[in-house]
Structures are given as structure tokens and as C-alpha cells.
Amino acid sequence: MKFTHFLTCCSLLLITLTSSHAQQSQPSIEQLLNEPFLDDYYSNVVYGYEIITDTQQHASRYVGNSLNCSNCHLQAGTQQEALPLNVAGMYPKWRAKNGKRNGIGLRIRECFLYSMDGIMPTEDAPEVLAIAAYVTYLSQGQIMGAEPEGRGVPTLPDTGYDPNAANGRAVYLEQCSSCHGQQGEGIADTPAVWGSDSYNKGAGMNGIREAAGFIWANMPVGKPKSLSHQQALDVSAYLNLQYRPADPRESKFLKLLERLIN
């Protein structure tokens, strides 16, 4: 199936998603996982869910670090204020980062390039189609063109002080290092927050204010919103100073390659 046709079908599906019948009839992910046979759409939904929750296993050919999509899109993309994925109705959408109107497919592909520090998939790659189906599935019931509640991460208010990396280091060592490691390397299933196994400098999480919103709303695990706004900004500034892979947009070769495959 052509990628554009697939996404058109997804968009048409979204138009009908607000009906009570559609909302009642959609099976849960748990139900889908237990089904012995699924049609094309729901098999793609399940595959997309598997990619989000275990990217290293199911999309390894496009990944360059040790992260899974669910390290940022918490609870498999269902948690509000943790970059939830119920956003299909907001696309196509202009994006300043690449200076063009993005469909959901391009948005997914660029996540592999930046957040996963990998290779951008082709538009008809099975992994892209599957994640698009899962995003559409999660978007059932959303109003087309409207921003879902809890989208993205919170924008923290102005504290009156600049982010302070030195203070952030102290907060990180006290509140974060037991899970993410003193060198940001990650421990067990906890993701690396800097270094070669983390997101690169082109990822959205490399922005101090975006990362601060995520940290404040969701970290430490089990104690969300326990840090002050200033502490979250300070930790984010500290992370921003650490080594991580370069922004691929700074490579002329990769920029040329990106243009060739778009």
C-alpha cells in the first residue's frame, strides 16, 4: 500500500472517530495483542505499539543509540504531558525545524534521525507505516485540527532566573543519578541522558526549556512535579552541557542524503 494512500485512509478514519459507535468498538491494545489474527490496520497498530515500546528490537535498522521511543513518549505514548502520541489530527502541520509542512510520516521519520540518532527511514518503510497506524489509533475521539489535552510537555513559567547548570548538577546527582547514572549512561532499563547512547543535539529534548518541561512534569519517576520549576530548568541546563552526538543538520553529506530521500 502506498504511504500517502495509507495516511489518507488514516485521516479519513480520524474524521469518523468522534462517533460514539467508533469509540465503543475500538479494542484495547491488550485485546489486540491477544487476538490470533488481525486485519492489516490493526496488525500495523500492534506493530507500531511494539516499535514504540521496544524500538531496539523492532526498528533496530534505523536506530543509532540505546533508546526506545517510550523513553520520551511515556506509557507507550499515552501519558499526558509526556509527549503523548494522540496527535494525528494535528497533521499536516508547519514545522520550523525543517521549514516545511510535515505530514505525520515525515515527523516520525525525523524522530529516527534526531531522537534516535539513527537513519531516516523511507516514507514507505514498514516501521513508519506501523507507527503512523498506532498514532492514528491513539488519536481516536480527538477533534481534527485541535490540540489534544496534555499534548507535548508543559511550558514552564518565567522564574525570574536563568537556568543554572552548576545548580542543576547538584540536583541531578541528588535526584536523578540513582536511575540515570552519575555519567548519564543509564542504569538497567533507564535511558542514557547524555553520551553516545543518548539523543543527539538536533533532538527536541536538547532544547533546555522543552527538556525542563518534561523533567518537571515526569521526573523523578514516581515523584512527578516534585522539583521546582527552577530546579527542572537547572537540570536541563546541566544536561544540555554534556557530550552527545552532533546535530545531523550540521553535516553537509547527511543534509544532501536527507534531500535525496525526501
N, C-alpha and C positions, 0 to 999 in steps of 0.2 A: 504494500500500500504506500503510495506517495506520502511524504511527510506533510506537505501542505494540505492534501486531502484529509489526512488523519486529523490534523489540528482543526480543520474546518468542521469535521464531524464532532470533535471535542467541543468546539464553540457552539455548534448547534445544540449539542446535548445540554450545555450550560443554560441555554435560553429556556429550557423546559424544567430546569432543576428546582425552580421555586414552587412548583406544584406540590401539594400535599401527597399526592399519589407517588410521585417520584421520590420524595423524601422517605416515605414509608417502605418503598420497595428496595432501596439500596441496601445490599448486605454489608455487614461489617467486614473488616479485614480478617478478623478471626474466622468468620464463616467462610470467606473466600479461601483462606489457607487450608481449610478442612474439606473443601469440595474436591471430588475425584476428577472432575472435568469442568473446564471453564471456556467460555467463548473468547474470541480474540480480544475484545475490550477488557474484560475482567482478568484475563491472563496477563495482559500488559499492566493492569493496575497492580496485580500481585508482584510482578517482576519489578515494577517501579518501586514498590514498598521495600522489596528485598535490596535493591540498589541503595536506597536511602539509608537503610539500617545497617547494611554491611557492604559498603562500597568497595572495600578492599577485595572482597570475594567476587562480587558480581559485576564490577566495572573496572577491574584492575588495569586493563589495557590503556585506559585514559587517565590513570591516577599517578602522580609523581611523589606523593608523600604518604604518611601513615594515617591520614584522617578518613573518617566516614562522614557522609553528608549529615547524619544525625548528630554529629558533634556540635554543629551550629543550629541546625533545624531540629530542635529538641523534640522528644517524644514522637519521632518519625514525622516531624513537620506539623504536628497538631497542637503544640503548646503556644498559646498566645504570648506575645512579647518576646518570643524566642525564634524569630524569623519563620513563622508558620507558612505552610505551602498552599493554603487555600486561596490562591491569588490569580487563578486562571482568568477570571472575569475582568482583570485589570489590564490584560494584554490584548492587542499590541499597545506598546507604551514607549514614548520617547525616553531615551537614556543618555544622559550627558557623557557617561563614561566612554561610549563608543560613537557618540554623535549621530545616532540613527534611531529610527523607530524599531523597537525589538518585539518580535513575537516571543511566545513562551519558549519556543525551541532554541532560539539564539541565547536567551537568558540562561537556559540550562547548560548549553554548550560552553558558555563563558565561565560558568562555575567550575567546570573541569579545568579550564585554563588558569584561573586565578586561585580560587579557594583550595582546589585540589592540586595545584601546582603541576598540572599534567598537560595533556594534549587535547586540543579542542576536537571533539567528535564531529563527524559529518552530520548534516542535518537529518539524514535518514538512518543513522545508527540505531540499532535496536534499543540501546540504553537510553537514548534521547526520547524515542517514541514511548518507552515504558514510563519514564519519569513524567513525561507530559500527560500520559493517561492517569497516573497517580495524582498529579496536581489537579487535574480536572475532577477526579473522583472526590478529592478532599474539598473541592470548591462547590460541591452540590449545595443548593439552597442560598448561595451568595447572589447578591444583586449585580447584574452585569454593569461594569464601569464604576462600581462603588468600592471604596476601600474597606476590606473586612475589619471587624473589631480585633484589636490586638495585633494588627499587621506590623511586620518588621520588629524593631526594638524601640523602647521609649526614647524620646529626645529629652535629655536631662536639662533642667533649667540652669541658667547662669548662676554660678555660686558666688561670683564676685572675685574669684581667684583663678589664676591659670592652672592647668594640670601640672602637677609637680612629680617628676619621675623619681626623685630621691625619696619622697614620702611614699610613693607607690611601691618602691622596692620593699620598704618595711612592711606595708600592708600585704604585699604578695607573699613574703616569707612567712608571715604570721597566719594568713587566711587561705592561701592558695597552694603553697608549695607541697603540702602534705599529699595533694592529689596530682598536681601537675609537675612536681619535681623542682628542686632548687635551681636547676638549669633549664627549666621549662620543657624538659624532654618528655613529659608524660609518664605516668606510672600505671602499669597494667592496661586497663581499657580506657584510661583517662587520656585525652588527646594532648599532644605536644602543642605548646602555645608559642614557641619560637624554635629556631633551628631548622635544619634541612628537612625535617619531617612535618613541618607545620605549613600553614598557608603562606603565600608569597606576598610581596609588597604591593601587588596590584589588587589584592582581595579587599572586599569591603570592610572586613574585620580589621584591616590595617589602619583604618581611619580611627583616630583617637575617640571622637565623640560617638561613632557607631559602636565601637567595642565597649565603650563605657556604658552605653545604654544596655547592651547585652549583659555585661558583668553585673550592673546594679540590679537588673530585673531577675537574674537567674543564678547568680553565684554569691557565696559558695553553695555547692549542691546541698539541698535540704534547708538552706537558710537564705532564700531569695529576699532581696531588698533589705538585707541586714546591714549592708555597707551604706555609708552616707554617699550622697551624690559626689562630693569632693573625693572621697576615697576611691570610688569607681573611676573617676577621671584620672586620678593619680596612678592607679594600677594600669590603666590603659596606656598612659604616657610611658610608663616603665616598659611595658610590653613592646611599645612602638619603637623603643630604642634598641631592642635586641636584634641579633642577626636573624635573618630569614631570607629565603630565595628572592632573587630580583624580580621586579615587575617585568613580565614578558613584553610589555609595550615599549620597553626601552631597548629591545633587541630589534634591529632593522630586519634581520633574517626572519624572525618569528612574525613580525608585522607583515612582511611580504607573504609568508605562508598563510597567515590568517586571511588576507585579502583573496588569495587564490582559492581557498576552500569555502569562502562565503558566497 
